[in-house]
Amino acid sequence: QVQLVESGGGLVQAGGSLRLSCAASGSRFSIYAMGWYRQAPGKQRELVAHITSGGSTNYADSVKGRFTISRDNAKNTVYLQMNSLKPEDTAVYYCNAVVRTFDWGKGTLVTVSS
């Protein structure tokens, strides 16, 4: 079973940037398509970006052009570079597999002030 630990969240002003990291345990990390999800207060968790094992990426319309997902298989790590942040990006961010999720980590809180 893969364990996931997210980090890098914090408080940032609108227009600012943050880089999230997700460290995964397990030797087969590289074969999984991975995604970044977020859950805002009172809302359902949503997938905002994902990356395949081969490095192809896809983004939700709400973050396209502002967020970039990447992965380093040698480090078992997935990243989310978030630029031009908006108050509506405020949420707890989680990483997980896309096809069949593992146990969820604790996530990392991103708060964007206006």
N, C-alpha and C positions, 0 to 999 in steps of 0.2 A: 504494500500500500504506500502510495506517495503522500508525504506530508508537505504542507505548503506554509510558508511564513512570509507575509507581506510586510513591507516597510517603506518609509519615505514620505508618508503623508505629513500634513501640517496645516498651518494657517497661512494663507497667502492672499494678497490683494488681487482684485480683478485685474486681468491683464498679465499677471505673473505666471511663473512656471514652476513645476515640480517634476521630479523623476521618481517614479515608484519602482521598487524591486520586489521580485517574488523568488525566494529560494526554495527549491524543491529537493526533497530527498529521493533516493531511488536511482537505480542504474539505468533504467529504461526511459528516462525523461525525454530523450531526444525523439522518440517515436510518436509522442503525443502532440496533437494540435492543442494549443493553450490559448486561453483568453483572459482578458481583464473584464470583470463585471463590477457593477456598482449598485448600491442600494441607498437611495435618498430617504429621509424620514417620511414615513407614511406611504412609501411607494414600493413596488415590487423590484426585486433584483433584475437588472438588465445587463446584457452582454454589450460592451461598448467597443471592443476590439479583439480580434483573434489572429493567431499566426499558426500556420501549418508546420508540420515537421520539416518541410522543404523551404520554409521562409516566406511563403505567400501570406499577404495580410488582407484584412478586411475590417471596415469600421462602420459603426453606426453613423447615420447622417448627422446626428447631433454633435459628433466630435471630429468628423472628417475634416482634414486640413489643419487640425489643431493638435491632435494626439498622434503619437507614433509608437507602435508596439515593436519590440525586437526581442531576440533571445540569444543567449550564449549557452549552447549545449555543453560545452566543456565545463562551464560553471554551474550547470543545472539552474539557470536563472532566466527569468523573463522580466522585461522592463516595460514601463509605460512612460514615455516622455510626454508631458502635458504642457502645452503652451497656450497663451492667450486665454487663460482660465476665466470662467464666468461664474457668477454666484450660483447658477443652476447646476454647476458641476459639483457642488457640495454633496458629499456622500461618503459612505464607507466603501472602499475599493477592495475587491478580492480578485485573486487569480485562481484559475482552476482549468481543468481540461474542458474541452468543448463537447466531445461526443458523449463521453460518460464521465461525469464528475467524480472526483475523489471527495473525501471528507473536507469540508470547508475550513479554511484557516480563520484567524480572528479578524483579518482585514486590516486596513489602515485608513484612518479618517483624513479626508481632505475637506478643508473648510475654506471657501473663497468669499472674502468680504467685499462688499461693494464700495 
